Amino acid sequence: MKMTTRVAYCNMRHYKSKNILIGIAIILTTLLLFVIPSIGKDMVEVNFAVINNMACPLSERGREYSYETGGTS
């Protein structure tokens, strides 16, 4: 075994808990950056769908709310 490989392996064993915590932090950060915004976007789209299905004067005139335009279409 080469010296650099042996040193790397020993460091990996010595800092095992630190490496696991870093891995958990990377996974949680990835979830925070990608999953949470997509859930928020879906919640906004559901709210617009509820507004479109409500019986209100705007829907009786044939106007609908849309997520893309930010209001009535």
C-alpha positions in Angstrom: 0.0 0.0 0.0 1.4 3.4 -0.9 2.0 5.9 1.8 -0.5 8.5 0.6 -3.2 5.8 0.4 -2.4 4.6 3.9 -2.6 8.1 5.3 -5.9 8.8 3.6 -7.4 5.6 4.9 -6.2 6.3 8.5 -7.6 9.8 8.3 -10.9 8.5 7.0 -11.1 6.1 10.0 -10.1 8.7 12.5 -12.6 11.3 11.3 -15.5 8.9 10.7 -18.1 10.7 12.7 -17.1 14.1 11.2 -17.4 12.6 7.7 -20.9 11.2 8.5 -22.1 14.6 9.8 -20.8 16.3 6.7 -22.7 13.8 4.5 -25.9 14.4 6.4 -25.4 18.2 6.1 -24.9 17.9 2.3 -28.1 15.8 2.0 -30.2 18.2 4.1 -28.9 21.2 2.2 -29.8 19.6 -1.1 -33.3 18.9 0.2 -33.7 22.4 1.4 -32.6 23.9 -2.0 -34.6 21.7 -4.3 -37.6 20.0 -2.5 -38.9 22.9 -0.4 -39.2 25.5 -3.3 -41.0 22.9 -5.5 -43.5 22.2 -2.7 -44.1 25.9 -2.2 -44.7 26.3 -6.0 -47.2 23.5 -5.9 -49.0 25.0 -3.0 -49.4 28.3 -4.9 -50.8 26.4 -7.9 -53.3 24.6 -5.7 -54.4 27.9 -4.2 -55.0 29.3 -7.8 -57.0 26.1 -8.6 -59.2 26.6 -5.6 -59.8 30.2 -6.5 -60.7 29.2 -10.1 -63.3 26.7 -8.8 -64.9 29.1 -6.4 -68.2 30.7 -7.4 -67.3 34.4 -7.5 -68.1 37.3 -9.8 -64.7 37.0 -11.6 -65.3 33.3 -12.5 -68.8 34.0 -13.7 -67.5 36.4 -16.2 -65.1 33.8 -17.5 -61.9 35.2 -16.1 -59.5 32.8 -14.4 -56.5 33.3 -12.2 -53.2 31.8 -13.5 -49.9 31.2 -11.9 -47.9 32.2 -15.0 -49.5 35.6 -15.6 -49.8 36.5 -11.9 -53.5 37.3 -12.0 -56.4 37.1 -14.4 -55.9 35.6 -17.9 
